[in-house]
Amino acid sequence: MKRLFYLSFMAFVLISSCNKEDKNDNENQTKDELTIYDKNGDAVAYCNYSHENETIIYLWNGKPTSYFSSENDDLIYGFNGKFLGWRESGIYYDLDGKRIGFEKDAYNMVTSVEPIKNIKEILPIKSIKEIQPIRPINSLDWSTTKLDTFLLKGSE
C-alpha cells in the first residue's frame, strides 16, 4: 500500500512539474512578442523582445521599422535614426503627444483577431539617432496619422 501511494505521489509530482514547464514556455513566448493595435483595435505591428536584448518593432507584414532605445525603452527610434515618439504604460504617442497605438492590456478596448504574421525581414543597419525632442503633454486625443504610417517613418 505504501509503495502504491509512493508511486502515485511521484507520478503526480512529475506531471505537475511538466505542466509548469509547459506553462513557463508559453509565458516566455508571449513575453517575446507583444502586439500593437491602432485606434480601431486592429493589430498593425508587434514588438519582438528576443533580438539580442533589444526590442524591435515590426509591421504585421514582417518589415522592421523601429526599435526602443536601449537607454530608455519608452523612446521609439526608426532605423533611419529619426525619433518617432514615446511609449508610456503601453500606450504609444506621436511627436505631438497624441495617442497613435496601444498594447492590449493598456487600453480598455475590444481588439480584433490577430491575422497570421508574415516572415520577418532582415534588420537594417541603424543610423545615428536624432536628439530626442522635448516631450509634449500627453493628449487623450488620437492622432490622425495611421499607426503603420507612423512606424514607416522610421524606415524611410
HELIX and SHEET records of a PDB file:
HELIX    1   1 LYS A    2  ASP A   32  1                                  31    
HELIX    2   2 LYS A  104  ALA A  106  5                                   3    
HELIX    3   3 LEU A  147  LEU A  152  1                                   6    
SHEET    1   A 9 GLU A  33  TYR A  37  0                                        
SHEET    2   A 9 ALA A  43  HIS A  51 -1                                        
SHEET    3   A 9 GLU A  54  LEU A  59 -1                                        
SHEET    4   A 9 PRO A  64  PHE A  68 -1                                        
SHEET    5   A 9 LEU A  75  GLY A  78 -1                                        
SHEET    6   A 9 PHE A  83  GLU A  88 -1                                        
SHEET    7   A 9 ILE A  91  TYR A  93 -1                                        
SHEET    8   A 9 ARG A  99  GLU A 103 -1                                        
SHEET    9   A 9 GLU A  33  TYR A  37 -1                                        
END                                                                             
